């Protein structure tokens, strides 16, 4: 790193001490001296710039690798459900964002999390790691979905407190007062039972869509009332219970998403019509999770006409707990699951 700046500096000092022109006071000598130092300075600036860009690329590569570990690829099939998920980052260069999701099979049913950390880019990774790490343990440990959500709240609170300690290293109190309350996270927790019944806890997140091919309303929001506030804004209520959203029957699907999908706008300021696009995608077709995700993202990018202004994530699952034929575009080795 220091070799090239040393060379440039040596050239400048050598010129100043040994070149006769550098010792003259005439206009021509001054012009030549100025040109020499301009070239030396430009060389130093270019070298520093290239070094900074190289370091930035390395940091972004590391951050992208970290997020790939945090948002691990979902299996194509889990506990009788066909799955697919993907994300689209607003940071084109880094390819990272603040959206999170995971699906785990537990003794209590299949549990799903979809969340959205405020902001995007490098700053959101730590919060994503805190929430996802807590979910992956709590989903197995907690008998009730409420217990899972309270574990996520505590994990996020610890993250916020650590941010305060990092920002104020002189504070020695083990529990510093206050935290950056603007760093909230929306969370949707689902528990899918063996019969397809869906229980939910929602903290400020968009509700999922129920996908029913062939039905009159083939893409409808699966709602459970007004959501709770996002984690990190106010404490969760003392009394808390999941809501029953509905049921996903064999062959039907669910689409979970972050608000970056529905909030995407075109050049005229019109929002992306997610429900209409979903209806057009599954109206006369079987729900193929991978195809639904790819189709929605293709149409979203066509709608905005360029890179999105916010991160987005999509997760689609299909109930295969009765025999459902393998669909076009799915691996032939993933045979349909028959519920026991």
Secondary structure, DSSP 4 states (H G I P E B T S, - for coil): -HHHHHHHHHHHHHHHHH-HHHH--SHHHHHHHHHHHHHHHHHHHHHHHHHHHHHHHHHHHHHHHHHHHHTPPPPSEETTEEEEEEEE-S-TTT---SEEEEEEEETTEEEEEEEEESS-SGGGHHHHHHHHHHHHHHHHH-SSHHHHHHHHHHHHHHHHHHHHHHH-TT---TT-S---TT--EEEEEEEE-TTSEEEEEEES-PPPEEE-TTSSS-EEE---SSPBPPBTTSPPPSS---EEEEE--TT-EEEEE-HHHHT-B-TT-PBP-HHHHHHHHHTTS---HHHHHHHHHHHHHHHHTSS-SS-EEEEEEEE-SS--PPPTTS-TT-PPP---
